[in-house]
Amino acid sequence: MSNTLIYENHLNCLDIFEKVIKSIGTGTGESPNQLPQEEVLEEFDRYKLWAGNTGAANTGAANWTISLDFRLQEAEFLKNQVIRLLQLLSWSVSYPYFPEWLSAD
């Protein structure tokens, strides 16, 4: 996992949130495991604030020194923990809406 960037996992979370929001439209959740779009949007806003404040959303030469990848480059264990948490978030957000994405494993 050492070559994996936090930023890459952040982009994956963004993509999954956007797909879920697009798929559920404006109605309420179809099953007990699904949230209404308003609640998903609220969680997405919270996630974007967290990613921006911690530096998970920053990369590239101009923003590299404020990125979470840069700040955790000497703390491999912590970097891997953040990556695992982002992967878990991706799974938790997508599974109630797209269980077929993960059932192939």
N, C-alpha and C positions, 0 to 999 in steps of 0.2 A: 504494500500500500504506500510505500515511501515515495513513489513517483506520481502518485495521484495527488491532484491539487484540490484543496478545499473549494476553490473557485469553480472547478468543474462540477463538483457535487452541488454547489449552490445553483449553478445553471440548470442542473437536472431537477432540483426542487422547484425552481421557477417554472420550468416547462410542465411539470406534473400539475402544479397548482393551476396553471393556465388551462390545461386540458380538462381538468376536473370542473373548473368554473364554467368553461364553455359547454361541457357535456350536460350539466345539470340545469342550465337555463335559469328561470326565475321561480320555479316551483319549489315545493318542499321535497325533502328526501324521499326516495321511492321505497327504501327499506329502513328498518330501525337503525342500521349502521351508517346511513347516509345523513349528512347535515343539509339543511336548506342553504341555498346559494349565499344568502346574507352572512351566515355564520362562517362559511368557507372564505368569503371575501375578507371578513374581519381577521381570521387567522392568517390569511395571505398578507394582509397589511402588517400584522405583527411580525411575521417572518421577515418581510422586506425591511422593516425597521431594525430588527435584530441583525440581519446580514449587513446592513449599511453601517450600523454602529460598531460592530465587531471587526469589520474589514473583510468579511467573507465575500462581499460583493465587489471587492477591489482586486484588480490585477493590471498587468501592463507596466511599462516603464514609468509612466507618470504617477501611478498609484501604488507601485510595488511596495514601498516602505511602509505604507499604512495598511497593507493587506494582511489578513490573518495568516496566509501562507508564509509571508516574510517573518512575521512576529513569532511564529511557532516553528521556524526552520531548525532551531536547535533543540526543540522539545518534541521529538518524534512521537512519543507516547501520546501527548496531548493532541497533536495534529491528527493522529490516527483515531483518537476518541471523537474528535469533531467530525471527521469523515464518516465514522460509523453512525453517529447521531444524525447526520444529514441523510445517510442512506436509510436509516430507520424512519425518518420523517417522510422521505419519498414513498416508502412502502406504506406507511400509515395513512397518508393522504390518498394514495391511488387505490389501495386494495378494496375499500367499500364500493368504489365506482367502476373499477376495471380489474376484477379478480383474475380474469384470464391472462393478464400481463404477467402474473406471478405464479400461476398454477402450473406452468410448464416446467418449473425447476424440479 
